[in-house]
Amino acid sequence: MKYLIVQDWGTTHGNHAGMVHMSKLLSQKYPDEYKVIIKDCPLNFPVIERKQGFIKQFLTHRLLRKVYEKYIYPLEYEELCKPMFRELKDGDEVLLLEYLLSGQSQYELAMYIKSNFPNVRLYALSHQTVSYFKTNDSAKEIMKWANPIDKMLTLGSSLSNFFEEIGIPKAKICTGFHYVDSDYYHKDNTEFVALNNPITIIAMGSQQRDYPLLAKVVSETLSVHWIICRGNNLVDDLFPHTKNIELKGFLSEDELRHQMDCADVSINIMSDTVGSNVITTSMAMGLAMIVSDVGSIRDYCDEDNAIFCNNEADSFIKAINELKDSPEKVLVMRKNSLKTSKRLHIENVHKWFNSLSE
């Protein structure tokens, strides 16, 4: 039996994306092979009343969070996993799917399992970027977390290479792909008949996105139609206020999918990436891709469905003008995105997880 231990997050709660949904898909399709254990969203502390004073408010808030994250949170994991502990037997596999997050730590759980169930295989998936780890965690700390794990799993070669560079043995690292729910995110190949006129480009996502650079690109390409899904980021003043630019605030998943369905191209200006919901869903929706050539992006996109850009305005502007003037190329790229996305289906995640013990 494979036990998937996953953290719920507010950003993907109830959506057809994220690790919780992936785990549920696996358990639904292969009920005899998977069991899912879901940890609720991390606790959000209420703001302390201001009459206590800003300094006291700030210190109290930080102290509460530190106590919760260091002592209470790991105990909550152990309590949550008690039914699993009663069932675990030699040869079972446990997958910790939110590893190397110090604030929502699965490290103590990993140590407990390794100490009490030494013949259970223990895998840990990390889906933060290399730049995140270089900013937040030392190599020594990452090596400590890797110690109880049989295999460290990543969703991109850039992170796998980084782990190897800091000293984790190559044989202990395994690279897979971020999945896409193809039942929810899909496009019929027969729908690629004609493009919008002018072509429509959609920008989505908020993590490690460069909005000032995007705004500069938009201001220089006003002959195309833009859909900018900014979420809760207050960046409207960065963009020209013209009819061909639609700025969308927070959207439900259904609304976001509809906006993708209205577009021809997905643009992704990123400082780094490993596996990305925006990239995988864009491809499954049959969008041509314009992407920053960073991180593990070439694990997902290729020259047939994407134009790779330097993180400079001129590079993105050139790519947009090229597609604007070549509608036939856009149609071919859209079909190739759909074709490439098929390797991201949940069945291939199942094959990957089954190969870990080999």
N, C-alpha and C positions, 0 to 999 in steps of 0.2 A: 504493500500500500504506500502511496505517496501522499504525504500530508503537506498541504500548501498553507503557510502561515503568512497572512497578508494584512496590511494596514489600510483601512479605509481613509480616504481623503475627501474633504469638502469639494475640491475642484472637479473630481470625477465621480462623486457619489451618485449612484443611480444611473450613470451613463453607460454607453456601450464601448467604453474605453477605460484604460487603467488596469491595474493588477487584480483588483477585486473581480471585475467583470471577466477578465481572462481566466481566473481561477474557477469562477462559476461555470464558464463555458466548458472547461476541461472536465469538471465533475459531472456536468450534464451529459456530455458526449461519452465519457468513459467512467461511469459511476462505480465500477468495480476496482478502479485503479487510483482514484483521487478522493481525498477528503479535504474540505476547506475550513480553515479557522480564521475568522475575520476579527481583527482588533478595531474597535470603534475609533472615530476621529480623535486625535489628541485633544486633551482638555484645553479649553480657552479660559483664561482667568478673567473675571470681571474687573473692570477698572476700579481701583480704590478711590473712595470719595476724596474730592479735591481739598476738602477742609483739613485733611491730614497734612497738606503741604506737598509740593511737587517732589521734593527730595525723598521724603518718607514714602510717598506713593510709589516712586520709581524703584526704590530699594526693596520695598515690600513685595512688589510685583516680581522683581527678578529673583528674590530669595524663594518665594513660593514656587516659581517655575523650576528653579534649580533643584529644590527638594523633591518636587513631583517627578522631574525627569530622571534624577539619579537614583531615587529610592522607590517611589511608589509605582512608576510606570513599569519597570521590570517585574515587580511583584504582580501587577495586573496581568502581564503576559503569562507568568507561571500559573496563576489562577485560571486564566482562560484555557490553558493547555492541559489542565488536569485530566480531562477525559481522554485526551490523546496519550498521556503518560500511562494510563491504565491499559491502553491497547497496544502500545508499541512493542514490537518484537524484532528479533534479529533479522536483518535483511530489509526492513522497512526503510523508507527514505523521507527525510524532512527537508522541505525547501523554505527557507526564510527569504521572502520576496521583497523586503524593504531593508536591506542590510546597509551597514556603514552610514547610518544616520544617528549621530550622537544624541540628538534631542529626543528621538523616538527609538530607543536602543533595543535591538534584538541580540546584542552581544551577550548579555547575561543569560538569555534563554539558550543561546548556542553553547555556552559553557556548561550550563546545567544538563543539556541533552548529551553532550560529549562525555561528561563525567558519569552520568547515570545510565546511559545507553550507548556504550562504546561500539557496539556492533550495528548501530543504526547509521546509515549514510546521511551526511549533513551537507546540504548545498545552500549557498547564499547568493542572491541576486542583488547587484547594485546597479542603479540606473541614473546615478549622478554623472556629471561630465568631468573630464580631466581638470578643467579650469576650476571647477568647484572644489575638487580635492586639493589642488595646489594652493587654494586660498584658505581652506578650512581645516585640513587634516595633514599632519606630518606623516612621512613614510613609516616612521616607527609606530604610530598609532594604527595605521592601516594594517601593518604586519601583525600587530597584536590581535586585531579583529579577525584576520585571516587564519590565525593559528588553529582554532578548533574546527575549521571548515575543511571538508574533504575536497570540494571544488568551489571556486569563486566563479560566479556566472556574470556575464556582461551582455549588453545588447548592442555592442559595437566594438570594432577592432581598436579604436583609439584608446579606449579604457583598458582593454586587455593588454595592449602594448605598454601602457603606463604601469599597470600592476606588475608586469614582468620586469620593467625597468627598475622598480623600487625593491625588487628582490623576491617576489612571489614566484615560485617555480612555474615554468610554462605548463607542465603537466597538471598543475592544480588550477588552471584557468580554462574556462570554456566559453566560447562566444556564440551567441544565438542572435535571433532577430526579434524586434518588437512586433507583436501581432497586430492584426486588424480584424474586426468582426465583419466578415464579408456578407453576412446576412443583413446587416444594418447599413453598412457603407458599401455601396456597389453602384455600378453603372452598366447598363446594357450596351454592348459594343455597337449595336445597330443605331444607337442614339447619336453617334458622331457623324452628323450629316453636314452641319454648317456651324460656323462660329458666330458669336455675337458680333455686331457691327456698331461701334468699334469693339475690339476684343475686351473682355472683362477680366481683371486681375484681382484676386482676393488675397488679403494678408491676414493671417490669424496667429494666435499664440501670444504669450506674454513672457515666458521664461527665456532669459538671455536674448531678448529681442532689442534691436537698436532703433527706437522710434525716431530720433532726430535724423538718422541716415535714411530711414524709410521716407520721412517727410521731404527730404531733399530730392530723393528719387521721384516721388510723386509730383513735386512742383515742376520737374523738368520733363514730365511725360503726361501732359494734360490731354493728349490726343487719344488716350485709352480710358476705359471706364474702370474706376477703382471701388472695391468693397473692402473697407478697413475695419476688421473686427477687433476693436481695442480692449474688449472686456471692461474691467473696472479702472483701466489706466486713463487718467485725465490728460489726454494729449491732443484734444481737438484743436487747440490754438496753434499747434505745429503745422497744420495742414491748410492749404488754400480752401476757401469756402466757395467752391464751384459746383455746378450741377452734376458733373461727372465723378464726383467724389462722395461716396456714401460712408459715413462714419457710424458704426454700430457699437452700442454699449454691450452689456452682458446679454448673451443670447442663450436660450435653452438649446439642448443638443439637437432637437428637431429643427429649430430655426437656423442653427449653424449649418446643419446638413443642407437645408434648403438654399442657403447662400452659396454653398459650395456647388450646388447643382446649377446655380445661375452663372457660374464663372467658367472661364476657359483655362486660366493659368493660376497656379498657386505660387506666390513669392514668399521666400523665407530668408530674411536677413537676420542672421544669428551669429553670436560670438563663439558658440560652441554647441555641439550636439552629440548625443549617443544614439538612443532610440527615441523617436518623437511621435506622439499621437498625431500631430498636425501633418507630418510628412507621410505617415502610413495611410491616414484617412484621405488625404488629398490624392494620393496615388490610386486608392481603391475607388474614389469618385471620378477617376479618369481625367485628372487635371495635368496639364503640362507643368513642369516644375522649373522655377528659377530659384537657385539656392546659393547660399554662402558655401564656399568650398572649405569647410571647417570640420573638425572632429571626425565622426564616423559617417558623414553624409554619403560617401561613395559606397558604403556597405548597402545602402538602400536605393540610391538613384544611380543612373548611368548616363552615358552620352546619348542614348537613344530617347530618353524621356526627360532629360534635364539639361539646363545650361548652368554651368558652375561659374560663380563670380567671386572675384576678390571683394573684400568688404570695403569697397570704394564706390561712390555714387556713379562714376562714369562706367564702371563695369556692369552695374545693374541697368543703367539707362541704355547702354548698347544692347544688352540682351532683350530688353523690352521692345526697342525699336526693330530689332531683328525679327521678333515674333509678330509684331504688328504688321510688318511688311511681307510676312510669309505665312499666310493662313493655312496653306497645305502642310507646312512643317508642324504647325501647332496641332493639327488633326492627327498627324502621325505620332507626335509625342504623347498626345492624350491616349491613344490606343496602346502605346508602349507602356505608359504608366499603369494602365489597367492590367496588362499582361504581367508586368513585373510584380505587381502587388499580390499576385496569386501565391507567391512563395511565402507570404506573410500570414496565410490562413492559419487558424488555430490548430489544424491537424499537424502542421509542421512544428508547432511548439510542443505538441505531444510527442512527436518523433524525437525532438531535441531532448526533452526530459527523459525519455526512455533510453537515450544513448549515454546518459551520464555515468551509469554504473559499468559500462563496457571497458 
